[in-house]
Amino acid sequence: MFGVSSRWADIAFNPGIGVVLAATAVPVVRGLAALQTGLARALPTTSAAQRTR
């Protein structure tokens, strides 16, 4: 993938990527949930405020 033709590099690369993805999965999911919550709270408030004007 990066121009390295070593079998051991391939073997180390795949679990390395898996560890990085596993380590960042929880913060990414929490961040996306917080983003969805923020949008869910902001959008109805904005729509209601525009209707009352």
Buried (B, 14 or more C-beta within 10 A) or exposed (E): EEEEEEEEEEEEBEEEEEEEEEEEEEEEEEEEEEEEEEEEEEEEEEEEEEEEE
